Amino acid sequence: MSVRNLMAEGMRWFGPTDSVTLSEIRQTGATEVFSSLHDVPYGEAWTSEAIVARRDEIAHSGLRWSVVESVPVHESIKTRTGDFETHLANYRLTLQRLGAAGVTVVIYNFMPGMDWVRTDLHHRLPDGAEALLYDPVKIAAFDLLALGRPGAERDFTPAQQAAARAYWSAQPASARDAFIAQTLDLFPGVRLGLTLDGLRTRLAAYAGIEAARLREHLRLFLEAVVPTAEAAGVRLAVHPDDPPFSVFGLPRVVSTEADLAEIVRMVPSPANGLCYCTGSLGARSDNDLPGIVRRLGERINAVHLRSVQHEAGGVFFEANHLEGSMDMPAVVRALLEVQATRLKTKRADWQLTLRPDHGHMMLDDFKRPAPACPGYSLIGRLRGLAELRGVQVGLSSVLAASA
Ligand code: DNO
């Protein structure tokens, strides 16, 4: 393997309102941008004009919009209710227009009701940086005491419930309100203005939709859009659930290796692929991260690299990219080997594009305007990208020497 066969490096950019600019992204050494048209409401078709304008704006900064993160899947498609056929038709239109504009990888997720969930957005680390953290006790407090979801007690142990009550009663009303607002507002790149009642309505839409049925809805979604993606030269990449287990009683179907293997089997096409996200998948210790790459690498269309540190009681936080509970070099090596195999078989899409997923708030991040979305600081992600670059350059040189 030659050292030239590095994965391309990208950074997520939330568009013109992002406090991180494209010229700053360029100085991180990234060449690719993961971006979305966040101002288009979920479910509407993206216009060719808006796509081309965004593509050209990014190109103007010497970067390339190679990955869309994300084209969101409207809730009606996940529940197969209401005007889901219209939303499917809109999705197909968007894929056709992206393909025509040369933007060829599209990330989406199939998380019901919510996007990702964290409980602490400013977890202070010993070195003074801040990380994102997930604490099941705080989720229990939200679920039992703020949302008051019927049956929620079944999802938590008596000890978790007691800890949740103790936590909640120790919080002043203002801290409870802030915690509720933060939990409702964690949709990337948009402010949906969801309320507790709005969330209750969203959850109610999944009454009677257990995992098997949601999986069937995912299959029907793929059958409806993959042929269009294929014809448009677009490759889809499903993002894993974050966290990869049920929250608020919702079903989950993109959490484990078995889930991913099932998804790629549903519609056997290179256009039906995966966004391999080590942070999301790694929040379950039973996911074998390098093994997933070795077994499913052929279908990986986008890569997010980040490491979580597991703590007692199901708590996890986002560690530095080369620290935490996972073996990042083993994952990077497996990805480089997947690329080498694809290259040998002359696959046009052999080259993978990675981005550092999230970063700490550190150094001058504290002096800058807040990131567009928690986890998307500039300096913290720059550190992550630089460390990942070191690992992949070092490993690819060693692999080339031993080839
Ligand atoms: C969080 C992200 C997710 C991801 C979407 C993909 O930082 O990894 O919000 O972009 O779930 O659709």
Boltz pocket constraint, residues with backbone or C-beta under 6 A from the ligand:
constraints:
  - pocket:
      binder: B
      contacts: [[A, 69], [A, 70], [A, 107], [A, 108], [A, 109], [A, 115], [A, 116], [A, 188], [A, 239], [A, 240], [A, 357], [A, 358], [A, 374], [A, 375]]
      max_distance: 6.0
